[in-house]
């Protein structure tokens, strides 16, 4: 499936969780470019928001899967359940990846701050 088609089919809640997951990545890049104590302090609450958003999006996807299983009855196709389960994991994997890169950028910013001092 085309990734853009997949994005168009996502629920508003899942889109929100993906945006919240990406915010610490942007903040980490800003900190790496211009490190300040205030920007570093902002990373903690943004990281916590992303840590909660990823699992919330995944659980939302799991709820959709269970609802689909309940609605399908005996003609349920197990392959569709597996495809839905793999798609439900996207928010948590995307969120953790964004956090990993964000904190690597923070490390770069801290290194730059120490080097420049």
VOPAGU-2260 file (C-alpha; in pm, 1 decimal, decimal comma):
REM VOPAGU-2260
SITE   aa  ch    i         X         Y         Z
SITE  UNK   A    0       0,0       0,0       0,0
SITE  UNK   A    1     114,4     351,9     -78,5
SITE  UNK   A    2     227,3     529,4     243,0
SITE  UNK   A    3      30,3     840,8     148,2
SITE  UNK   A    4    -287,8     634,3     108,9
SITE  UNK   A    5    -220,8     482,4     449,4
SITE  UNK   A    6    -180,1     828,6     605,4
SITE  UNK   A    7    -510,1     937,0     451,6
SITE  UNK   A    8    -686,8     640,9     613,8
SITE  UNK   A    9    -551,8     701,7     965,7
SITE  UNK   A   10    -787,8     823,7    1233,6
SITE  UNK   A   11    -752,3    1177,9    1366,8
SITE  UNK   A   12    -634,6    1035,2    1700,4
SITE  UNK   A   13    -358,0     835,7    1537,1
SITE  UNK   A   14    -249,0    1138,6    1334,8
SITE  UNK   A   15    -238,3    1338,7    1658,0
SITE  UNK   A   16     -21,7    1077,3    1830,8
SITE  UNK   A   17     221,0    1074,9    1536,6
SITE  UNK   A   18     249,1    1453,9    1551,3
SITE  UNK   A   19     308,0    1445,8    1927,9
SITE  UNK   A   20     571,8    1176,9    1871,2
SITE  UNK   A   21     755,7    1401,5    1623,2
SITE  UNK   A   22     760,4    1715,4    1843,3
SITE  UNK   A   23    1059,1    1605,6    2060,3
SITE  UNK   A   24    1253,9    1536,7    1740,9
SITE  UNK   A   25    1203,8    1896,7    1629,8
SITE  UNK   A   26    1288,2    2024,8    1978,9
SITE  UNK   A   27    1604,5    1811,6    1983,5
SITE  UNK   A   28    1711,5    1956,0    1648,4
SITE  UNK   A   29    1651,2    2309,8    1775,6
SITE  UNK   A   30    1854,0    2234,3    2089,0
SITE  UNK   A   31    2138,1    2085,9    1882,4
SITE  UNK   A   32    2148,9    2402,2    1671,3
SITE  UNK   A   33    2135,7    2647,2    1964,8
SITE  UNK   A   34    2173,0    2480,0    2305,1
SITE  UNK   A   35    2021,5    2664,2    2601,1
SITE  UNK   A   36    1910,4    2547,7    2944,9
SITE  UNK   A   37    1548,8    2639,2    2866,6
SITE  UNK   A   38    1542,0    2426,5    2552,4
SITE  UNK   A   39    1698,9    2137,7    2739,3
SITE  UNK   A   40    1440,5    2168,6    3017,7
SITE  UNK   A   41    1163,5    2153,7    2757,3
SITE  UNK   A   42    1286,4    1815,0    2633,1
SITE  UNK   A   43    1167,5    1632,3    2946,3
SITE  UNK   A   44     794,7    1713,8    2921,8
SITE  UNK   A   45     797,6    1675,7    2543,1
SITE  UNK   A   46     964,2    1335,6    2577,8
SITE  UNK   A   47     708,0    1227,3    2834,6
SITE  UNK   A   48     425,8    1336,1    2604,5
SITE  UNK   A   49     576,3    1127,6    2323,8
SITE  UNK   A   50     626,0     830,7    2556,7
SITE  UNK   A   51     255,4     837,9    2637,0
SITE  UNK   A   52     137,5     916,4    2282,6
SITE  UNK   A   53     304,6     615,7    2119,3
SITE  UNK   A   54     139,9     350,0    2335,5
SITE  UNK   A   55    -190,9     540,4    2326,5
SITE  UNK   A   56    -187,5     525,8    1945,9
SITE  UNK   A   57     -96,2     158,2    1950,6
SITE  UNK   A   58    -373,9      77,6    2197,4
SITE  UNK   A   59    -616,8     274,1    1981,8
SITE  UNK   A   60    -517,5      54,3    1689,0
SITE  UNK   A   61    -562,4    -258,0    1902,2
SITE  UNK   A   62    -912,7    -142,5    1992,7
SITE  UNK   A   63    -990,8    -102,6    1622,8
SITE  UNK   A   64    -859,1    -452,9    1553,1
SITE  UNK   A   65   -1069,1    -606,9    1828,9
SITE  UNK   A   66   -1375,6    -420,7    1704,8
SITE  UNK   A   67   -1312,0    -552,1    1353,7
SITE  UNK   A   68   -1275,5    -907,5    1483,1
SITE  UNK   A   69   -1601,9    -879,0    1673,9
SITE  UNK   A   70   -1784,6    -737,8    1371,8
SITE  UNK   A   71   -1651,0    -993,5    1121,3
SITE  UNK   A   72   -1795,8   -1306,9    1278,2
SITE  UNK   A   73   -1695,0   -1652,6    1156,1
SITE  UNK   A   74   -1575,2   -1532,7     813,1
SITE  UNK   A   75   -1283,8   -1345,3     971,3
SITE  UNK   A   76    -959,7   -1357,2     773,1
SITE  UNK   A   77    -659,0   -1399,4    1000,9
SITE  UNK   A   78    -428,8   -1227,5     750,6
SITE  UNK   A   79    -626,4    -905,2     786,6
SITE  UNK   A   80    -593,4    -930,0    1164,7
SITE  UNK   A   81    -215,9    -965,9    1133,4
SITE  UNK   A   82    -199,7    -670,0     892,7
SITE  UNK   A   83    -401,0    -459,2    1137,1
SITE  UNK   A   84    -180,2    -564,8    1427,2
SITE  UNK   A   85     133,3    -467,1    1236,9
SITE  UNK   A   86     -17,7    -128,2    1149,9
SITE  UNK   A   87    -117,4     -77,2    1513,7
SITE  UNK   A   88     249,2     -99,1    1614,6
SITE  UNK   A   89     345,2     198,0    1395,4
SITE  UNK   A   90     283,5     472,2    1657,9
SITE  UNK   A   91     498,3     316,0    1929,5
SITE  UNK   A   92     784,4     233,5    1692,9
SITE  UNK   A   93     768,0     576,9    1528,5
SITE  UNK   A   94     756,4     745,1    1870,5
SITE  UNK   A   95    1051,0     554,6    2011,7
SITE  UNK   A   96    1254,1     617,6    1696,3
SITE  UNK   A   97    1180,6     990,6    1713,7
SITE  UNK   A   98    1280,1     994,6    2081,3
SITE  UNK   A   99    1603,1     809,6    2009,0
SITE  UNK   A  100    1703,4    1058,5    1739,7
SITE  UNK   A  101    1586,8    1354,2    1951,7
SITE  UNK   A  102    1805,4    1254,2    2244,3
SITE  UNK   A  103    2101,3    1191,3    2014,8
SITE  UNK   A  104    2051,9    1547,9    1891,4
SITE  UNK   A  105    2043,1    1665,2    2253,8
SITE  UNK   A  106    2374,0    1485,8    2308,6
SITE  UNK   A  107    2517,1    1671,1    2008,2
SITE  UNK   A  108    2390,9    1999,6    2152,8
SITE  UNK   A  109    2543,4    1921,2    2491,9
SITE  UNK   A  110    2872,1    1832,4    2327,1
SITE  UNK   A  111    2864,5    2161,0    2136,2
SITE  UNK   A  112    2789,3    2348,2    2458,4
SITE  UNK   A  113    3080,9    2186,7    2639,8
SITE  UNK   A  114    3312,8    2236,1    2343,5
SITE  UNK   A  115    3223,6    2605,6    2307,8
SITE  UNK   A  116    3257,3    2679,6    2678,6
